[in-house]
Amino acid sequence: RKPDNAIYEYVVKECKVDPKESLFIDDRIKNLIPAEKLGFKTILFDRDSNNEYSDNYIRINKFSEIIRLIEKIDKIN
C-alpha cells in the first residue's frame, strides 16, 4: 500500500515502466515522496490550498489541469 516503497517498485517491475518517463499524481504528499525517490515525476492534486509543504510541488486542483501540466513537464525534459 502507499506510501510503502514496495508498491512503487512493484509497479515499475510489473508494468515495465521507467519511473523517469512516468507521472504519479496523488492528493497526499506522503504518497508522492517515495515515488519521487524512485524517479517518478509527481503532481500534487491539492484540493486544500493550505496544504502544508504543498509549495514544494507542482499542484493542480482540477482534473482539467493535468493535460496542461503534462505538456509543460514534457517541454522541460
C-alpha positions in Angstrom: 0.0 0.0 0.0 1.0 3.6 -0.5 3.3 5.1 0.7 5.3 1.9 1.2 8.2 1.9 -1.4 7.3 -1.7 -2.4 4.2 -0.7 -4.2 6.1 1.8 -6.4 8.8 -0.8 -7.1 6.1 -3.4 -7.9 4.5 -1.0 -10.5 7.9 -0.3 -12.1 8.7 -4.0 -12.3 5.3 -5.4 -13.3 4.4 -2.7 -15.8 7.9 -2.5 -17.1 8.0 1.3 -16.9 10.8 3.7 -16.4 10.0 6.0 -13.5 11.7 8.9 -15.2 9.2 8.5 -18.0 6.2 8.2 -15.6 3.9 10.6 -13.8 2.4 10.0 -10.4 -0.5 12.1 -9.2 -1.8 11.9 -5.6 -3.6 14.1 -3.2 -1.2 13.2 -0.3 2.3 14.4 -0.1 3.3 11.3 1.9 2.5 9.3 -1.2 4.5 11.5 -3.5 7.7 11.2 -1.6 8.6 7.6 -2.3 7.5 7.9 -5.9 9.9 10.9 -6.3 12.7 8.9 -4.7 12.3 6.3 -7.4 12.4 9.0 -10.1 8.7 9.5 -10.9 7.6 12.9 -11.9 4.9 13.9 -9.4 2.0 16.2 -9.1 0.0 17.1 -6.0 -3.7 17.0 -6.5 -4.3 19.8 -4.0 -7.9 20.3 -3.0 -6.8 22.3 0.0 -4.6 25.2 -1.0 -3.5 25.4 2.7 -1.8 22.0 2.4 1.4 22.2 4.4 4.5 21.9 2.2 2.5 22.0 -1.0 4.6 24.8 -2.3 7.3 22.3 -2.9 5.2 20.5 -5.5 3.6 21.1 -8.9 0.0 21.4 -7.8 -3.4 21.1 -9.5 -6.9 21.3 -8.1 -8.9 20.4 -11.2 -8.5 17.4 -13.5 -8.6 19.7 -16.5 -5.2 20.9 -15.5 -3.5 17.6 -15.9 -3.0 17.8 -19.7 -1.6 21.3 -19.4 0.9 20.2 -16.8 1.9 17.1 -18.6 2.7 19.2 -21.7 4.7 21.6 -19.5 6.7 18.9 -17.8 7.4 17.2 -21.2 8.8 20.5 -22.6 11.1 20.9 -19.5 12.6 17.4 -20.0 
